[in-house]
Amino acid sequence: MTVGQYQFTVLTPTYNRAHTLGRAYASLCDQTFQDFEWLVVDDGSTDDTHERVEAWRAEARFPIRYVWQANQHKKAAFNHGVREAHGELIVALDSDDSLEVNALDAMNRAWADIPPGVRARYAAVTGLCARPDGRIVGDMFPRDVMDALSLDMTFRHRVRGEKFGCLCTAVLRDFPFPEDIPGFVPESLVWRAIARAGYLTRFVNQVFRVYHDSDDSLSRQGRDAGRHALGLYLLARDTVVECLPWFGSRPVEFFEAASRCTRFRLHAAKNGQVIPARYRVTGWKARMLVGLMWPAGALLYGLDRLRA
């Protein structure tokens, strides 16, 4: 069984989320488009995740696969799932969220609308997220159907807020999450790397995902400066080192990222964590930017310590 057996692999990395996983399953049962598999990668759960998935597999109208691994964090589980996927496109559905009933059908139509002759230049179809009450998360895109680099959408068009869609499995296999960094690693690091390689995204103003915030969600964990200093440093470093061609579009954001480089580097040092050489700030422009903002970064670190 290889990539292309299904149109989609809905990939759900999970860890001790049996109490919310049923929400994701129910939304898959309701999908109007059925050419997909559900791949659950269990990152070493100690609850009854396996038993629940096995019960669903016995009754579901779509194939369900369960893969277990020793606990290594979501990024490793995601990489594992990408390697195991049999779908042409991957939909990364968190274990506490759900899909709109027509989400897979709409993604499939948006992907099919890209002319076959140029489709190899595209990595994704991206739409919107909504909260359970229907409110859109963040901004809508400037136009209803728009082809662009995801970095252009972030820096030039200034679109903010959580977005969601599907990504080409073959492309994702070339851009895995870094596993040499312990703990939280922002997902945008991967999406940015894909954009810098020249892959386009088709953006559509349609809600694909219903976002349910929770106290133990990774998005909330990612705001913990002390616990996840290395991952947050990586995102700040990526901005000032790798994204400098977009500096003119949003200079203030680059100055803020430069201060965060110092802030999270100091947190990492306090935690006894060493930043690998390949993730250090390089290039005279980036170094100058970080040096200029060093006082602000040190102040932010001090404020974090006071709050802690």
C-alpha positions in Angstrom: 0.0 0.0 0.0 1.5 3.3 -1.1 0.8 7.0 -1.4 -2.3 7.5 -3.6 -4.3 4.6 -2.3 -6.6 7.2 -0.8 -7.2 10.9 -1.7 -6.6 11.8 2.0 -4.9 10.5 5.1 -6.5 12.2 8.1 -3.5 12.1 10.5 -4.2 12.5 14.2 -1.2 12.3 16.6 -2.5 11.8 20.1 -1.3 11.4 23.7 -3.8 10.6 26.5 -6.6 12.4 24.7 -9.1 9.5 24.7 -11.7 11.9 26.3 -11.6 14.2 23.2 -10.7 11.8 20.4 -14.4 10.9 19.9 -15.1 14.4 18.7 -12.6 13.9 15.8 -14.0 10.5 15.0 -17.7 11.7 15.0 -16.8 14.5 12.5 -15.1 11.9 10.2 -18.2 9.8 10.3 -20.2 12.8 9.1 -18.0 13.6 6.1 -19.7 13.7 2.7 -16.5 12.7 1.0 -15.3 9.2 1.9 -12.1 8.6 0.0 -9.9 8.8 3.1 -8.2 6.8 5.8 -7.9 7.8 9.5 -4.4 7.2 10.8 -4.1 7.6 14.6 -0.5 7.8 15.9 -0.5 7.2 19.6 2.5 8.8 21.2 2.7 6.4 24.2 -0.8 7.0 25.7 -1.5 5.4 29.1 -5.3 5.9 28.9 -7.8 3.8 26.9 -7.0 5.4 23.5 -6.2 2.0 21.9 -9.4 0.4 23.1 -11.5 3.2 21.8 -9.9 3.3 18.4 -10.3 -0.5 18.0 -14.0 -0.2 18.8 -14.4 2.5 16.2 -12.5 0.5 13.6 -15.0 -2.3 14.0 -17.9 -0.1 13.1 -16.6 2.7 10.9 -17.4 3.0 7.2 -13.8 4.2 6.4 -10.5 2.5 7.2 -8.8 3.3 10.5 -5.2 2.5 11.3 -3.6 2.7 14.7 0.1 3.1 15.2 1.8 3.2 18.6 5.1 4.6 19.5 7.0 5.3 22.8 6.4 8.9 24.0 8.5 11.3 21.9 6.2 14.4 21.5 3.7 15.4 18.8 6.4 16.4 16.2 7.8 12.8 16.2 4.3 11.3 16.0 3.5 13.6 13.1 6.7 12.6 11.2 5.9 8.9 11.9 2.4 9.4 10.5 3.6 11.1 7.4 5.9 8.2 6.7 3.0 5.8 7.2 0.4 7.7 5.2 -1.3 6.1 2.2 -3.2 9.2 1.1 -2.0 11.6 -1.6 -2.9 14.5 0.8 -2.6 14.7 4.5 -5.1 16.4 6.8 -3.5 16.9 10.2 -6.5 16.8 12.6 -5.7 17.3 16.2 -7.2 14.9 18.7 -9.4 17.5 20.3 -10.8 19.2 17.1 -13.3 18.3 14.4 -13.9 18.9 10.7 -16.8 20.7 9.1 -19.1 18.1 7.4 -18.1 19.1 3.9 -14.4 19.8 4.7 -12.8 16.9 2.8 -15.1 17.4 -0.2 -14.2 21.1 -0.4 -10.5 20.4 0.0 -10.7 17.8 -2.8 -12.5 20.2 -5.1 -10.0 23.0 -4.4 -7.1 20.6 -5.1 -8.7 19.3 -8.3 -9.2 22.8 -9.6 -5.5 23.4 -9.7 -4.5 22.6 -13.3 -2.7 19.2 -13.4 0.2 20.7 -15.4 1.2 23.0 -12.5 0.0 21.0 -9.5 3.5 19.8 -8.7 4.3 23.4 -7.7 1.6 23.4 -5.0 2.0 22.0 -1.5 -1.3 22.7 0.1 -4.9 23.9 0.2 -5.5 26.1 3.2 -8.8 27.3 4.5 -10.2 28.8 7.7 -10.9 27.7 11.3 -13.9 28.5 13.3 -14.8 28.3 17.0 -17.8 26.1 18.1 -20.0 29.2 18.1 -19.1 29.8 14.4 -16.8 32.8 14.9 -13.9 32.8 12.4 -10.5 32.4 14.0 -8.2 35.3 12.9 -8.5 37.0 9.5 -10.0 35.9 6.2 -7.8 35.8 3.1 -7.8 38.9 0.8 -9.6 36.9 -1.9 -11.8 33.8 -1.9 -9.4 31.8 -4.1 -5.8 33.0 -4.0 -2.5 31.3 -4.9 0.5 32.5 -3.0 3.5 31.5 -0.9 2.4 31.0 2.7 5.1 33.5 3.8 3.6 36.1 1.5 0.2 35.5 3.1 1.8 36.1 6.5 4.1 39.0 5.9 2.8 40.8 2.8 -0.9 40.3 3.2 -0.7 40.3 7.0 -3.2 37.5 7.5 -3.3 36.3 11.1 -4.9 33.5 13.1 -5.1 29.8 13.0 -5.6 28.3 9.5 -6.2 24.7 8.4 -6.2 22.5 5.3 -4.4 19.6 3.5 -0.8 19.2 2.5 0.8 17.0 -0.2 2.2 13.9 1.4 5.2 13.7 -0.9 6.2 17.3 0.0 5.8 16.7 3.7 8.1 13.7 3.5 10.8 16.1 2.3 10.3 18.6 5.2 10.0 16.7 8.5 9.8 18.4 11.9 13.2 18.6 13.6 13.4 15.9 16.2 16.7 17.0 17.8 14.9 19.7 19.8 13.1 18.4 22.9 9.5 19.3 23.5 7.3 21.8 21.6 8.3 22.9 18.1 6.0 25.4 16.3 4.4 23.9 13.2 5.0 27.1 11.2 8.7 26.1 11.0 7.8 23.4 8.5 5.2 25.4 6.6 7.8 28.3 6.2 10.5 25.9 4.9 8.1 24.5 2.3 7.3 28.1 1.2 10.9 29.1 0.9 11.4 26.1 -1.3 9.0 27.7 -3.7 5.8 25.6 -3.2 2.6 27.5 -3.5 -0.6 27.2 -1.4 -4.2 27.6 -2.7 -6.0 29.7 -0.1 -9.8 29.6 0.1 -12.2 31.4 2.4 -14.0 28.3 3.6 -14.1 26.9 7.1 -12.6 23.4 7.2 -11.9 22.9 10.9 -13.7 23.6 14.2 -11.1 24.7 16.7 -11.7 23.7 20.4 -9.3 25.4 22.8 -8.3 23.4 25.9 -6.0 23.9 28.9 -3.7 21.2 27.8 -3.6 22.0 24.1 -0.3 22.4 22.4 -1.1 25.9 21.3 -1.4 26.9 25.0 1.7 24.9 25.8 3.6 26.9 23.2 3.0 30.1 25.1 5.0 28.8 28.1 8.3 30.6 27.6 10.2 28.6 30.2 9.1 25.0 29.3 9.3 25.4 25.6 12.1 27.9 25.2 14.0 26.0 22.5 11.0 25.7 20.2 10.0 29.3 20.7 13.6 30.4 20.0 13.6 28.4 16.8 10.6 30.3 15.5 12.1 33.7 16.4 15.4 32.6 14.8 13.7 31.4 11.7 12.1 34.9 11.3 15.3 36.9 11.6 17.6 34.5 9.7 15.6 32.7 7.1 12.7 35.2 6.4 14.8 38.4 6.0 13.6 38.9 2.3 10.2 39.8 3.8 11.7 42.4 6.2 10.4 45.3 4.3 6.8 44.1 4.5 6.7 43.9 8.3 9.8 45.4 9.9 8.3 45.7 13.4 7.6 42.0 13.5 11.3 41.3 12.7 12.5 43.6 15.5 10.1 41.8 17.9 11.4 38.4 16.7 15.0 39.6 17.3 14.1 40.4 20.9 12.6 37.0 21.3 15.8 35.4 20.1 17.5 36.7 23.2 14.5 36.2 25.5 14.2 32.5 24.7 17.9 31.8 24.4 18.3 33.1 28.0 15.4 30.8 29.1 17.1 27.8 27.4 20.4 28.6 29.1 18.7 28.8 32.5 17.1 25.4 31.8 20.6 24.0 31.0 19.7 23.5 27.3 22.3 24.1 24.6 21.2 25.4 21.2 22.6 23.2 18.5 25.1 24.9 16.2 22.9 24.7 13.2 20.2 26.7 14.9 22.4 29.7 16.0 21.8 33.1 14.5 24.0 33.5 11.4 24.5 36.3 8.9 25.6 39.8 9.7 22.2 41.4 9.1 20.5 38.9 11.5 23.2 39.3 14.1 23.0 43.0 13.9 19.2 42.9 14.4 19.5 40.6 17.4 22.3 42.7 18.9 20.2 45.9 18.5 17.3 44.3 20.3 19.3 42.5 23.0 18.2 45.0 25.8 14.5 44.4 24.9 15.0 40.7 24.9 16.8 40.7 28.2 14.0 42.8 29.7 11.4 40.4 28.5 13.3 37.5 30.0 13.5 39.4 33.3 9.7 40.0 33.3 9.1 36.3 32.6 11.2 35.4 35.6 9.3 37.9 37.8 6.0 36.5 36.7 7.2 33.0 37.3 
